[in-house]
Amino acid sequence: MQEEGVLGSGSSRGMIIPIDKVQTDDGTRGTDFIRQIADEDQSAGKHGGIIHTRFPPEPNGYLHIGHAKSMCLNFGLAVERGGQCNLRMDDTNPTTEDVEYVQAIKDDVAWLGFEWSGRVFHASDYFEQLYSFALQLIKAGKAYVCDLQGAEVSEYRGLWNRTGRDSPHRNRPVDENLDLFARMRAGEFEDGSRTLRAKIDMGSPNMNMRDPTIYRIRRVPHYRTGDSWCIYPMYDFTHPLSDALEGITHSLCTLEFENHRPLYDWFLHNIDVPNQPRQIEFARLNLSYTVLSKRKLLDLVEQRHVTGWDDPRMPTLVGFRRRGYTPKAIREFCHRIGVAKSNSIVSVAQLEDAVRQDLNPSTLRVMGVLRPLKVTIENYPEDKVETVDAVNNPEDEGMGTRAVPFSRELYVERTDFEEDPPRKYHRLAPGREVRLRYGYFITCREVVKDQSTGEVVELRCTYDPETRGGYAPDGRKVRGTIHWVSAGHAVQAEVRLYDHLFAQVDPSDVGEEGSYLDNLNPGSLETLTGCWVEPSLEGASVGSRFQFERLGYFCVDPDSCQGGLVVNRTVTLRDTWAKIEKAKAAK
């Protein structure tokens, strides 16, 4: 794979675009090659100057970030040029499709901000028309019923370096083919016993042109048509004809369909269709530390490596939604990486940076302590509770402030204390003074330990009452500022710290004997219980987002509905994985 810039420059397998090379949406970026083609076609008056695209997912799973790139391209191209984009379900394989996935796809497309003019198209809408198109081919002597099965088909088809051989049934008379095809539809034959194949060229160097199957027998009820059909059209047959029937002008596909384009065009040229769309291929999205194969994602779900399609570690849109990603951030990510002509691996750091850039100016800041260590301020009155003003968002003064309770007993992060601190450590330590965010200066006077384990369980400190708000009237400075919550007012929470699901940049790079599952990251989820957050989060609605100061961006998980606050880490404040990727790329 190549390093992907806006137009896919570079030549080394597995290279990653560093975050400092990302192009932002500043209005100076040139158009991509697909938009150039569309503009040229509009200028030439092709299709009456109309741009009509389609987004055609198969309803056999949930959409992922790769589909988001396709959505942004297909819907974006149409909207930008005053056209239309159809949402079409490619539902020709009833063994894997389900109405659950159809609804999920519609939800995801709407969530990402795209509209489909009120109608959802289905390939199954065209089953009768597709059947009539197959009859056209048979009558023209360009399709035949073949009795070869399984290994026989492969043997006759040949290899990339060995020419195929004609099926012994290739020259069946037209009337016999029509009769057999009708009987296939009527259910007279067993599954897999016969197929309908296009008669093209068994000597073609393109394997897709060696008499491809266009219909197969499959006695499986369809989620929309029920038992009406026991033969189903193949994707390569359905795709161009559905495009033609819907008036699609530009059929945008990923690069794996490049070798299928001659077959796409062959069907359009050999069947009487109302429209001649053009197929154009672009590089699919490959994301570091991620798999985007629906089959592999389904394996992860079915084998319980994740909790479901909406597990926040999954690259599905429903998973990202649960994790707290925003539609705007995903659209911006897709805009940043552009549209390329060659495959590459895009750094997941770019996606996470887009999320940070979106959340930073609009997200409420709050304080939460994930690994609590008790602090008692010994010279603070036991019965006193006061409130301090905390800034809701330093990026937006209009978001104002909030009142946070302050008392004698607090919780701070255990990682903000070191009994024997290293050099340049500026947080709490014995005898050291630090600033409590929005509060006071405190000094650690005594360390209390569990007598049986030696673990530090409490810090006894004093405060300077003249430093309210975190500033000393005498001008003295402290270098450390830490966050905290009032022990008597904080809300308990469960916090789930999500990380990359895989530990390798390319999880599929496993050699001949390995499996992508071997590269699962054992530390992809850390669940912390007994966390404490400030009381402003009590009753926070599911999906609400906020930044725990100094810790990262978080959102409220749907599991909160079962009682108790559960929050997910959306993204860290800084990208540590980008440094890892940069170091690997430098080797």
Steps between C-alpha positions, in 0.01 A plus 500: 500500500609856438503802724185693420517873453213685341579330170667190642870575459776282641614146433587308817271233638343580833617862523286739704432868442631680811254730670705811419455428127121503515338762279226689677184636348631850430348535156832468316491127429456405136218285372546124470508301179139381531368852537711603202337225292154606617573863416623406152189290438273781616681751280466264201127462566514127564180364653349843448751650742353299790708335774321200650691267732405218735616352829427122478591311820413134542277457810713221646660697784540845649670784315858591592737792448584377148134534407509853643769590247283363219195683634685830518617453142171384348264730687753785504563491125126509428420778747793718391388487137127529545437131438352205683634195684294184546520283807470146365510171686698243301282217625555208263644254753222393739728270701676793669256791485258617764252779558700590815791602280274696266373712788851542638626622163221757476573617855872536426451689174260741671731539801790591274282778357395371158153481345362269235192690383257290700537176304733210570574293190556122509658272244215263585264764353637394161485120526234472229680746271832327557339170407372655177849637428639148541241377250627766258849358522378142452294593194800684354716190547707679766405291805451132568403259776801306622496172694861517619533512877760599759844372411396439138426869451842592638673243284335621180554863594877461507751719680645845440787336310291221341221556250156371592301239307147523368234335711351194329164679532614827346337439164161383619221619268322820603167322550657243732665777704172687527325184615766411756516855635123509545516167683782636720266780600217255557710310753540170310874469565709461814708783640830530316406250230477760223600859436435755231824629353579785262665384177800728459856368457657201678839607363488851645799602714244659734357216709179695555423474129523120483129427479410633844202366693208741497232286677521222755241279669461570870190392694525761774216739588579861431429755773291707253372258235453194721480174304415665169840423357735204520748641249696815575712723275871547565642837602694557176176459306281699738733793557519657150135427420374653825714805424351522152142464624546776756659746258838495675761701311814426703532165677780545754663177621813403690807367322417133542232552234742638242538160331121467502449816295525321160220268618300799629527660155429171317161459668406861426599464134330165443168567674240757400525741797372858534829653613876447467672580833876522538687300764795677663725339763673660795714367786311356792585612851753293691547623856793415726433268796162418344330237284224613264392168357134431581581131526770566758282745688225238512756249633592741778134529597407133472815379678438756779829681468279810526161555659320564171494712185472810720802418716692831518817322386335402171552721192126490434308827492274373776811418703646844440168656595500313830860603560411866460630579151300765316371491141684825432833349609454194278404713201803724559726195520367372168553845350858517629614169355351579161441258214795301368570271207728262691458300820669609820475485877371818662607567857220469753665803663343711226153383598567561867640844425184590310297394804712715734480799267122472494447443872753753631312827431155379604537242776433570868799463732440314824717333762509127561736280698545155349745347749411677823733580787346670802630839611407651838572872544563508871478878551177531300185520724324162524149637451586750227396458137558774247470522125765606253442626148624267229526598133271292279716537191809724465445499121159665534440764764132495411467158662551670837594338829355251745511469878703204630482403871821506704540340844748363750511151342586462134603239247795552269653272239730237650739572212529860622697391806850357530655421836847509347455724195741500205661817367266746329199351678269791580204337670435392860782359711588521870563862592413625152242769421268476198201688369154342507327598177265797577563437874792567730869425544547190715813344651540130578594461869444130571461176306267234645557139395314174541695318771456160340583588137702818523272662243446874527133551598486867604689826483470750782557850379462864595370782285573871472164681535646805325536308172133457412459468124848353467706818530721625784477870594872501584577399143659165577476239228439128502574293194245226552122526454282195564127429479282371783142438617337553837463160666167584659340628182651292219299254292633147464554372149631211298747616238594294195833585343499385139810463287576351159350155456817376328863538602646496146486777241372250244314227693471285186878483450545162673688278258383163371421332832362787706160657545404864533353399838856434619549877488216588737607755759448349849491852644231636267257542792570593860195529724540716810244482779486723804580815303372836622375789288372843587128526585412692181501163322227349715214407268703575185318382190621206291733616226591830665866589452748676725869531569641373826768761554850361443359153414318505167161525335220275627132431442216339693440137398150349452577254781439795734129433448542183707591704807816685585710724280709325232728704278722411205826663406449641153857605434804603702616860516825412324585237247759260639451242223611749236844506662510120487404500130757769421774302673406183310492684168848639565652154540 
